[in-house]
């Protein structure tokens, strides 16, 4: 018994040491939402089984659980699992409007209210379109890099399972990966720094979509200098 306990403690020590050496730090402690704050919509967020769980509610717009801290150049890694009928995303280098703002998306003008989160988004798309890993400019310009020409990335998403997302931002270079497969790669310098956020997409009045969930876990970031 003592031998088993010693081995377990040694393994934990080695794991902690490895994480410290690779430069990654956790953004989520697995137990509380310390360091996070909600903006925009009123979807529900809670913790279950070491994961952050976002649940759809009716009559609200897109909701975002955001880090209180802003990040510029970094590598972000996390795992997510999503209901196949949902659409979701991971915001990065994002901010929120301080007042009602009108922007043009795909040639059409649209107004966004104060507190509305906007910025780069790692798309989570379990639909047949399969654009998970593409980069969408939420609340601003729309698609920056879809996956219509990246069949390998479209096939990398695992329906109904945990998937790994990786986002690399350095200067105006943005790269994304889904389960280790390169997804999007673009050059864009519109926003150099912002929050990380977990999106629960609004469902309007669709009662059949109430209670759908998306989950995130093992959220960690390595800031680049």
Backbone as a ProteinNet text record, in pm:
[ID]
protein_1_A
[PRIMARY]
XXXXXXXXXXXXXXXXXXXXXXXXXXXXXXXXXXXXXXXXXXXXXXXXXXXXXXXXXXXXXXXXXXXXXXXXXXXXXXXXXXXXXXXXXXXXXXXXXXXXXXXXXXXXXXXXXXXXXXXXXXXXXXXXXXXXXXXXXXXXXXXXXXXXXXXXXXXXXXXXXXXXXXXXXXXXXXXXXXXXXXXXXXXXXXXXXXXXXXXXXXXXXXXXXXXXXXXXXXXXXXXXX
[TERTIARY]
83.7	0	87.4	188.5	278.6	354	393.2	466.6	380.6	251.9	159.9	138.5	123.1	103	224.1	342.4	466.1	476.8	443	450.1	351	230.9	129.6	174.5	230.5	279.3	395.4	481.7	595.1	546.8	444.1	389.2	329.1	257.7	199.5	307.9	414.2	525.1	589.9	607.7	667.3	577.3	444.3	349.4	353.3	353.7	359.2	487.2	598.2	727.2	728	669.7	666.2	584.9	471.8	388.7	461.5	534.1	607.5	716.4	782.5	892.6	844.1	725	679.1	616.2	603.3	558.5	408.7	330.2	184.5	133.7	31	-35.6	-185	-255.4	-399.6	-479.7	-583.3	-677.5	-801.4	-817.1	-932.4	-883	-918.4	-866.6	-946.6	-1053.7	-1133	-1239.7	-1242.3	-1336.9	-1415.5	-1355.6	-1422.3	-1407.9	-1483.4	-1473.9	-1395.7	-1303.3	-1217.5	-1135.7	-1135.2	-1062.1	-1146	-1275.1	-1365.9	-1484.9	-1542.4	-1661	-1747.9	-1879.7	-1971.7	-2010.4	-2019	-2060.5	-2160.7	-2232.5	-2329.1	-2456.6	-2471.9	-2596.5	-2607	-2715.6	-2746.3	-2750.7	-2680.2	-2670.7	-2612.8	-2634.4	-2588.4	-2453.6	-2366.1	-2235.1	-2220.1	-2175.7	-2146.2	-2032.2	-1985.2	-1873.4	-1924.8	-1882.4	-1924.7	-1814	-1770.8	-1668.9	-1540	-1499.4	-1374.3	-1381.4	-1503.3	-1520.5	-1615.6	-1598.3	-1694.3	-1804	-1928.5	-2041.9	-2128	-2150.2	-2237.3	-2368.5	-2480.7	-2612.9	-2698.6	-2765.3	-2848.9	-2974.7	-3015.6	-3142.1	-3211.8	-3344.7	-3416.6	-3406.2	-3438.7	-3455.3	-3331.5	-3215.8	-3093	-3000.9	-2910.6	-2814	-2697.7	-2593.2	-2474.5	-2417	-2374.4	-2318.6	-2172	-2093.4	-1950.2	-1899.5	-1829.8	-1759.7	-1615.8	-1573	-1446.4	-1343.8	-1218.9	-1112.4	-1110.6	-1080.9	-1068.5	-941.7	-842.1	-714.3	-715.7	-642.6	-626.5	-491.1	-488.7	-366.9	-335.7	-206.7	-162.2	-104	23.9	90	90.5	41.7	25	-0.9	5.5	-44.7	-151.2	-271.5	-382.8	-421	-434	-479	-594.7	-691.3	-802.5	-875.2	-961.6	-1046	-1191.5	-1272.9	-1414.4	-1499	-1623.5	-1722.1	-1852.5	-1920.8	-2037.5	-2154.2	-2275.4	-2395.9	-2399.3	-2430.6	-2425.5	-2520.9	-2620	-2714.9	-2676.8	-2564	-2523.5	-2419.1	-2399.5	-2286.6	-2222.1	-2091	-2023.3	-1889.8	-1805.8	-1675.8	-1589	-1463.1	-1365.1	-1311.5	-1343.4	-1294.7	-1149.5	-1074.8	-938.7	-908.1	-820.7	-794.3	-926.7	-1020.3	-1153.5	-1177.9	-1274.1	-1311	-1462.4	-1515.3	-1659.7	-1686.6	-1791.9	-1825.4	-1867.2	-1822.7	-1859.2	-1988.3	-2033.5	-2159.6	-2217.7	-2343	-2404.7	-2321.4	-2288.9	-2196.9	-2252.7	-2239.5	-2283.4	-2161.7	-2161.7	-2051.9	-2108.8	-2020.9	-2062.3	-2008.6	-2097.2	-2060.5	-2114.5	-2025	-2062.2	-2147.2	-2110.7	-2180.6	-2308.3	-2343.1	-2465.7	-2431.6	-2496.8	-2474.2	-2558.1	-2494.2	-2562.9	-2523.5	-2622.8	-2597.2	-2578.1	-2480	-2454.6	-2467.4	-2528.2	-2546	-2417.4	-2416.9	-2304.5	-2285.9	-2163.6	-2122.3	-2112.9	-2145.4	-2139.6	-1994.4	-1957.5	-1822	-1799	-1681.4	-1645.7	-1497.9	-1462.3	-1321.9	-1305.2	-1181.5	-1149	-1214	-1262.1	-1325.3	-1276.9	-1234.5	-1209.7	-1347.4	-1393.6	-1528.7	-1543.4	-1655.3	-1694.1	-1821.9	-1811.9	-1921.5	-1942.7	-2031.2	-2054.7	-2153	-2197.8	-2291.4	-2220.8	-2295.6	-2232.1	-2131.1	-2143.5	-2046	-1906.5	-1898.7	-1772.8	-1661.8	-1689.5	-1588.8	-1517.5	-1522.6	-1454.5	-1304.7	-1256.2	-1116.3	-1096.9	-1202.5	-1196.3	-1197.1	-1163.2	-1158.6	-1267.2	-1355.2	-1466.4	-1445.4	-1471.4	-1457	-1593.2	-1617.1	-1745.2	-1778.7	-1899.9	-1946.3	-1873.4	-1800.6	-1727.3	-1735.9	-1637.1	-1625.1	-1673.8	-1712.6	-1755.6	-1637.4	-1651.7	-1548.5	-1417.1	-1310.3	-1175.4	-1104.5	-1136.8	-1074.6	-1168.8	-1247.4	-1332.7	-1253.8	-1316.5	-1243.4	-1291.9	-1354.1	-1406.7	-1296.4	-1172.7	-1061.4	-963.9	-1008.7	-922.2	-997.6	-1000.6	-1075.4	-1018.3	-887.4	-824.7	-872.7	-881.5	-927.7	-1076	-1155	-1298.9	-1325.7	-1238.2	-1255	-1195.7	-1117.4	-1048.1	-1140.7	-1249.9	-1343.7	-1410.7	-1423.9	-1484.9	-1621.4	-1724.2	-1861.1	-1891	-1943.2	-1984.9	-1870.9	-1747.3	-1631.4	-1557.2	-1459.8	-1373.1	-1276.7	-1261.4	-1170.8	-1070.3	-952	-851.4	-838.8	-844.9	-823	-688.5	-620.7	-495	-497.3	-464.8	-462.9	-327	-261	-131	-141.2	-108.4	-108	28.1	90.4	218.5	224.9	223.8	217	86.9	94.6	-26.7	-49.1	25.5	10.5	-86.4	-185.7	-284.6	-291.2	-275.6	-285.4	-375.4	-455.4	-539.9	-520.8	-549.8	-538.6	-657.4	-706.7	-812.3	-762	-749.1	-695.2	-560.4	-477.6	-342.4	-331.4	-443.7	-443.6	-450.4	-359.3	-365.3	-499.6	-561.2	-692.8	-683.5	-673.4	-665.4	-525.9	-484.7	-359.8	-379.4	-367.7	-391.6	-304.7	-296.7	-226.4	-328.7	-345.4	-444.3	-401.4	-389.8	-341.2	-444.8	-573.3	-676.6	-676.8	-658	-658.7	-538.2	-456.9	-333.3	-349.1	-457.5	-470.8	-617.6	-654.3	-792	-813.8	-938.9	-972.5	-986.6	-979.9	-1019.6	-1163.2	-1250.5	-1390.2	-1451	-1545.9	-1616.1	-1759.1	-1797.3	-1927	-2036.7	-2155.5	-2278.4	-2364.5	-2391.1	-2463.4	-2609.2	-2661.2	-2801.5	-2893.1	-3010.2	-3104.9	-3238.5	-3249.5	-3373.7	-3489.7	-3598.6	-3718.3	-3734.6	-3627.2	-3634.6	-3639	-3758.6	-3773.3	-3708.1	-3700.3	-3639.8	-3488.4	-3430	-3285.5	-3246.8	-3345.3	-3316.4	-3248.2	-3146.1	-3079.9	-2968.4	-2934.2	-2822.2	-2691.2	-2588.1	-2466.7	-2339.2	-2242.9	-2107.8	-2014.5	-1906.7	-1817	-1672.4	-1598.1	-1455.8	-1377.5	-1258	-1174.9	-1027	-940.7	-795.1	-752.9	-802.6	-774.8	-642.1	-547	-415.5	-355.7	-269	-213.3	-64.4	7.7	150.2	170.5	204.7	227.1	365.7	372	495.6	554.7	684.9	752	832.5
-120.1	0	125.5	128.6	242.8	261	147.3	153.1	214.8	175.5	227	376.3	418.2	559.2	641	588	657.6	674.9	568.4	574	675.7	682.1	777.1	920.9	945.8	1079.8	1118.1	1020.3	1046.4	1080.7	1009.1	1035.5	1174.5	1215.5	1349.6	1456.2	1430.8	1526.6	1542.1	1429.3	1434.5	1509.2	1488.5	1555.4	1706.3	1747.6	1890.6	1953.5	1879.8	1929.4	1945.6	1847.3	1852.5	1972.2	1998.2	2111.4	2242.8	2250.6	2373.8	2396.2	2289.8	2301.1	2335.9	2289.3	2318.6	2457.2	2526.6	2665.3	2686.3	2579	2591.6	2609.7	2691.7	2707.9	2687.8	2632.3	2609.1	2738.4	2748.1	2859.3	2820.1	2691.2	2638.4	2534.9	2553.8	2464.1	2335.6	2319.4	2197.3	2197.9	2304	2306.5	2435.9	2547.8	2677.6	2756.7	2864.9	2954.2	3080	3065.3	3176.9	3221.2	3352.5	3404.5	3414.2	3379.7	3384	3474	3535.1	3619.2	3609.1	3617.9	3600	3733	3733.8	3852.5	3814.1	3914.3	3903.6	3832.9	3704.3	3632.8	3574.4	3499.7	3444.7	3292.7	3227.6	3081.4	3041.3	2916.3	2871.1	2800.7	2830.5	2765.8	2704.9	2580.4	2519	2419.4	2365.5	2270	2131.2	2035.2	1896.5	1802.5	1715.8	1618.1	1678.6	1791.3	1854	1929.3	1956.6	2029.1	2146.8	2250.1	2360.3	2319.2	2326.7	2285.3	2407.4	2433.9	2542.4	2484.9	2541.7	2489.6	2597.5	2564	2660	2693.9	2818.4	2865.7	2948.4	2961.3	3035	3186.7	3256	3401.8	3478.5	3437.9	3511.9	3501.4	3597.2	3591.3	3501.3	3505.3	3425.8	3463.6	3363.3	3385.3	3347	3414.4	3391.3	3392.9	3287.2	3283.3	3322.5	3438.5	3499.3	3499.5	3488.4	3509.2	3657.3	3684.8	3823.7	3885.8	3802.8	3849.6	3847.1	3940.4	3942.8	3883.8	3818.9	3752.2	3798.2	3810.4	3854.1	3741.2	3708.7	3598.1	3475.8	3363.7	3246.5	3120.5	3008.1	2880.1	2834.5	2811.1	2767.3	2624.8	2538.8	2401.7	2369.6	2296.5	2250.4	2137.4	2070.7	1965.6	2010.4	1968.9	2004.2	1888.4	1886.8	1790.4	1864.5	1844.6	1925.3	1839	1879.5	1813.9	1828.1	1723.1	1728.9	1829.2	1876.6	1972.3	2116.6	2136.8	2271.6	2331.7	2462	2533.1	2609	2611.2	2675.7	2730.4	2772	2823.5	2860.2	2884.9	2928.9	3063	3167.9	3301.2	3318.6	3396.1	3432.6	3571.2	3642.9	3783.1	3856.7	3835.4	3894.3	4000.3	4087.9	4194.1	4210	4308.8	4332	4481	4511	4650.5	4721.7	4844.4	4922.7	5001.1	5007.6	5074.5	5007.6	5036.8	4980.5	5018.5	4918.1	4939.2	4878.1	4949.6	4899.5	4858.8	4738.2	4690.2	4631	4610.6	4552.5	4410.8	4314	4174.2	4122	4073.9	4020.4	4119.7	4247.4	4350.4	4402.4	4350.3	4393.4	4455.9	4569.1	4635.9	4571.5	4554.4	4491.6	4561.9	4582.6	4648.4	4546.5	4572.6	4487.3	4571.1	4515.6	4591.4	4601	4689	4699.2	4565.4	4530	4407	4288	4307.8	4198.5	4163.1	4037.8	3989.9	3982	4022.4	4014.8	3982.5	3921	3888.6	3750.9	3705	3577.7	3460.3	3364.6	3246	3118.9	3023.7	2887.2	2822.2	2796.9	2744.9	2601.6	2574.3	2437.8	2407.2	2323.5	2302.7	2153.1	2087.8	1944.3	1912.5	2014.1	1992.3	1922.8	1878.5	1815.9	1905.8	2037.7	2130.5	2105.9	2072	2030.5	2134.3	2255.9	2361.5	2377	2277.5	2286.9	2311.2	2419.9	2457.5	2575.4	2611.4	2730.6	2855.2	2968.9	3093.3	3188.6	3227	3316.5	3443.5	3558.4	3684.4	3721.3	3677.5	3693.7	3841.2	3880	4015.7	4121.5	4082	4180.2	4143.6	4069.5	4052.1	3917	3827.2	3695.6	3602.6	3512	3411.3	3473.1	3433	3470.3	3352.1	3231.5	3110.4	2992.6	2953.9	2836.2	2712.1	2597	2473.3	2403	2477.2	2412.7	2350.1	2400.9	2346.1	2264.7	2227.8	2149.6	2024.8	1925.6	1803.5	1727.3	1729.1	1656.3	1710.7	1842.2	1902.9	1876.1	1879.2	1854	1711.6	1619.3	1480.3	1451.9	1545.2	1522.1	1530.8	1604.7	1620	1487.1	1456.9	1331	1360	1318.5	1343.8	1272.2	1346	1286.4	1249	1287.3	1253	1380.2	1363	1474.1	1500.2	1626.3	1668.8	1767.7	1773	1867.5	1985	2105.4	2227.7	2287.5	2341.8	2412.8	2540.2	2652.1	2781.8	2845.4	2888.7	2953.5	3095.2	3194.3	3334.1	3395.6	3448.7	3516.9	3630.9	3755	3869.5	3863.9	3878.7	3871	3731.7	3632.7	3494.3	3418.5	3354.1	3274.9	3135.8	3033	2894.8	2815.8	2725.9	2639.8	2494.1	2405.3	2261.2	2192.9	2085.9	2005	1861.3	1813	1678.7	1657.4	1760.8	1753	1780	1796.4	1820.2	1970.6	2026.6	2169.7	2205.6	2313.2	2353.6	2487.6	2597	2729.7	2788.3	2867.6	2941.9	3073.5	3184.3	3313.2	3421.4	3531.7	3649.8	3760.4	3808.4	3912.1	3989.3	4120.5	4201	4294.9	4266.1	4357.5	4372.2	4259.8	4264.8	4188	4254.3	4193.3	4129.9	4163.2	4115	4111.7	4013.2	4005.3	3884.7	3861.4	3752.2	3620.5	3511.9	3378.7	3360.1	3303.8	3288.6	3161.7	3105.8	2982.8	3018.6	2987.5	3031.8	2925.5	2971.1	2894.1	2973.8	2917.4	2988.8	3010.6	3128.1	3156.1	3066.5	3032.9	2945.7	3014.8	3143.1	3215.3	3153.8	3124.9	3067.1	2918.3	2854	2711.3	2625.5	2591.1	2514.8	2377.3	2320.9	2188.5	2192.7	2312.3	2325.5	2362.5	2379.8	2416.4	2299.4	2329.5	2226.2	2152.1	2192.2	2129.6	2178.4	2093.5	2127.6	2115.4	2198.8	2190.6	2195.9	2119	2107.2	2134	2190.9	2218.8	2173	2120.3	2076.3	2086.9	2067.1	2071.2	2195.3	2310.2	2437.5	2492.5	2509.1	2557.9	2648.9	2740.7	2838.4	2858.7	2884.6	2916.9	3052.1	3152.6	3284.9	3290.4	3351.7	3360.2	3499.4	3505.1	3632.5	3664.9
0	0	0	89.5	96.6	-34.2	-94.1	-220.4	-330.3	-337.9	-438.6	-419	-292.9	-263.3	-305.2	-277.7	-313.2	-464.2	-539.2	-684.4	-740.4	-680.8	-726.9	-704	-585.5	-554.7	-645.8	-675	-763.7	-905.4	-950.2	-1083.4	-1091.6	-986.3	-982.3	-983	-910	-904.1	-1041.1	-1111.9	-1244.3	-1341.8	-1331	-1418.7	-1396.4	-1270.5	-1237.8	-1288.6	-1273.7	-1320.4	-1471.1	-1542.6	-1688.2	-1736.4	-1669	-1708.2	-1686.2	-1575.7	-1546.4	-1650.5	-1691.4	-1786	-1926.9	-1966.4	-2102	-2112	-2000.6	-2002.7	-2001.1	-2002.7	-2001	-1858.1	-1843.4	-1714.3	-1734.8	-1635.8	-1651.2	-1642.6	-1724.7	-1716.2	-1636.5	-1610.8	-1537.9	-1438.5	-1310.4	-1207.2	-1191.2	-1268.6	-1262.7	-1155.6	-1073.2	-960.6	-948.6	-990.5	-976.8	-1107	-1117.7	-1232.8	-1197.5	-1103.6	-1066	-1187	-1213.3	-1327.9	-1454.2	-1444.9	-1559.4	-1527.6	-1630.9	-1614.3	-1738.7	-1720.3	-1831.8	-1894.3	-2029	-2103	-2211.8	-2259.1	-2369	-2325.6	-2352.6	-2326.3	-2186.8	-2165.5	-2032.7	-2029.6	-2120.2	-2113.8	-1978.8	-1940.3	-1809.3	-1820	-1725.2	-1716.9	-1577.4	-1572.1	-1443.3	-1461.4	-1351.1	-1354.5	-1322.1	-1400.6	-1379.6	-1425.7	-1337.4	-1373.7	-1422.8	-1364.9	-1405.6	-1536.4	-1584.8	-1710.8	-1690.5	-1771.3	-1776.2	-1874.2	-1829.1	-1910.8	-1941.6	-2069.6	-2112.3	-2161.5	-2115.7	-2149	-2214	-2323.2	-2393.7	-2313.8	-2324.5	-2267	-2374.4	-2367.3	-2471.5	-2455.1	-2563.4	-2562.2	-2516.9	-2565.2	-2537.5	-2658.3	-2670.7	-2779	-2743.3	-2823.3	-2794.8	-2658.8	-2584	-2450	-2449.5	-2363.9	-2360.6	-2216.6	-2178	-2050.3	-2079.8	-2030.6	-2071.3	-1958.9	-1996.7	-1898.6	-1860.5	-1734.4	-1691.7	-1749.9	-1775.1	-1828.2	-1980.7	-2041.7	-2186.1	-2226.1	-2342.1	-2390.1	-2532.1	-2561.5	-2693.5	-2775.2	-2753.2	-2822.7	-2732.1	-2783	-2696.9	-2778.2	-2708.2	-2758.9	-2659.6	-2706.7	-2622.9	-2661.5	-2561.6	-2584.9	-2491.2	-2541.7	-2458.1	-2528.9	-2453.5	-2509.5	-2500.2	-2597	-2596.1	-2649.5	-2605.4	-2655.9	-2672.8	-2784.9	-2816.7	-2863.8	-2825.6	-2875.1	-3027.5	-3102.1	-3248.1	-3311.9	-3235.4	-3290.8	-3261.7	-3191.4	-3151.3	-3244.5	-3227.9	-3286.6	-3172.1	-3167.7	-3056.5	-3105.7	-3010.4	-3050.1	-2931.9	-2961.2	-2862.3	-2909.1	-2835.9	-2871.3	-2827.9	-2904.4	-2864.9	-2920.2	-2849.9	-2883.4	-2906.5	-2816.8	-2830.2	-2723.5	-2749.5	-2656.7	-2659.8	-2590.3	-2595.3	-2610.2	-2686.8	-2714.7	-2586.4	-2571.9	-2453.5	-2476.2	-2603.7	-2636.6	-2760.8	-2792.7	-2912.3	-3034.7	-3117.7	-3229.1	-3357	-3467.7	-3597.1	-3679.4	-3731.1	-3814.3	-3942.3	-4040	-4167.7	-4178.8	-4197.9	-4212	-4344.4	-4428.7	-4560.6	-4638.9	-4631.1	-4707.1	-4643	-4526.5	-4458.3	-4323.7	-4294	-4167.1	-4056.9	-3940.5	-3828.8	-3699.3	-3612.1	-3485	-3373.7	-3288.1	-3172.9	-3045.6	-2941.1	-2817.5	-2736.3	-2639.5	-2547.1	-2476.5	-2447.7	-2380	-2475.1	-2600.9	-2697.7	-2728	-2705.9	-2733.2	-2884.4	-2926.9	-3068.5	-3081.7	-3193.8	-3218.6	-3280.1	-3283.8	-3347.8	-3274.5	-3353.3	-3295	-3364.9	-3283.2	-3330.5	-3339.1	-3459.1	-3479.6	-3428	-3361.1	-3323.5	-3399.6	-3500.3	-3595.4	-3621.3	-3543	-3561.9	-3674.8	-3748.7	-3858.7	-3975.6	-4076.4	-4193.5	-4264.4	-4246.5	-4305.7	-4250.7	-4122	-4057.8	-4067.8	-4020.9	-4023.3	-3888.4	-3802.8	-3673.5	-3693	-3631.6	-3648.4	-3740.3	-3815.3	-3897.7	-3809.4	-3866.3	-3789.3	-3839.4	-3748	-3775.7	-3693.1	-3751.6	-3678.6	-3621.2	-3497.4	-3429.2	-3406.9	-3450.5	-3426.2	-3504.8	-3610.7	-3691.2	-3839.4	-3891.7	-4036.4	-4089.2	-4000.9	-4047.4	-4073.3	-4170.2	-4194.8	-4243.7	-4176.9	-4219.6	-4284.2	-4236	-4290.7	-4263.7	-4366.2	-4350.4	-4394	-4388.2	-4417.6	-4544.6	-4633.8	-4754.5	-4839.6	-4825.9	-4903.5	-4818.1	-4697.4	-4608.4	-4561.8	-4648.5	-4620.9	-4501.8	-4484.5	-4373.8	-4240	-4227.3	-4102.6	-4081	-4187.8	-4176.3	-4126.3	-4163.6	-4122.2	-3984.7	-3931.7	-3804.8	-3683.3	-3695.6	-3584	-3551.7	-3421.7	-3375.8	-3314.7	-3383.7	-3339.4	-3208.5	-3109.4	-2982.7	-2890.5	-2923.7	-2841.4	-2800.5	-2711.7	-2675.9	-2790.6	-2826	-2931.7	-2874.6	-2933.1	-2886.6	-2983.1	-2927	-3004.4	-2966.6	-3064.3	-3040.4	-3123.5	-3059.2	-3126	-3100.2	-3207	-3194.7	-3250.4	-3167.3	-3209.5	-3180	-3281.8	-3264.4	-3364.4	-3314	-3403.6	-3482	-3615.4	-3696.6	-3755.8	-3706	-3750.8	-3660.1	-3721.8	-3648.4	-3711	-3627.7	-3674.2	-3579.8	-3635.6	-3553.2	-3593.3	-3497.3	-3519.6	-3453.9	-3514.4	-3455.7	-3447.2	-3325.2	-3300.5	-3369.7	-3364.1	-3419.3	-3567.4	-3635	-3779.5	-3806.5	-3887.9	-3920.4	-3982.1	-3931.7	-3981.1	-4054	-3978.9	-4040.1	-4023.5	-4121.5	-4112.6	-4187.1	-4115.5	-4176.8	-4114.2	-4184.5	-4135.4	-4117.9	-3995.7	-3968.3	-3844.5	-3857.2	-3746.3	-3687.5	-3709.5	-3662.2	-3510.2	-3438.4	-3292	-3239.1	-3157.6	-3108.6	-2971.6	-2901.2	-2764	-2723	-2642	-2595.7	-2506.5	-2471.4	-2380.3	-2454.4	-2378.9	-2424.1	-2376.6	-2457.8	-2416	-2473.2	-2398.3	-2435.9	-2473.1	-2595.9	-2647.2	-2635.8	-2592.5	-2607.4	-2704.5	-2820	-2924.7	-2884.9	-2918.2	-2891.1	-2974	-2920.3	-2990.8	-3017.8	-2980.9	-3003.5	-2927.1	-2998.1	-2934.8	-2965.3	-3008.2	-3044.2	-2917.8	-2873.5	-2748.7	-2757.4	-2877.5	-2893.3	-2871.7	-2875.4	-2856.7	-2714.2	-2626.5	-2487.8	-2416	-2336.3	-2257	-2327.4	-2450.3	-2520.3	-2458.5	-2461.7	-2388.1	-2472	-2435.5	-2487.1	-2366.4	-2370.9	-2255.6	-2295.9	-2200.1	-2221.5	-2098.5	-2118.6	-2006.1	-2044.3	-1943.7	-1965.1	-2043.2	-1998.3	-2066	-2014.6	-2104.1	-2061.3	-2167.9	-2123.8	-2216.9	-2188.3	-2295.7	-2285.9	-2352.2	-2273.9	-2329.4	-2395	-2511.7	-2587.9	-2574	-2561.9	-2547.3	-2673
[MASK]
+++++++++++++++++++++++++++++++++++++++++++++++++++++++++++++++++++++++++++++++++++++++++++++++++++++++++++++++++++++++++++++++++++++++++++++++++++++++++++++++++++++++++++++++++++++++++++++++++++++++++++++++++++++++++++++++++

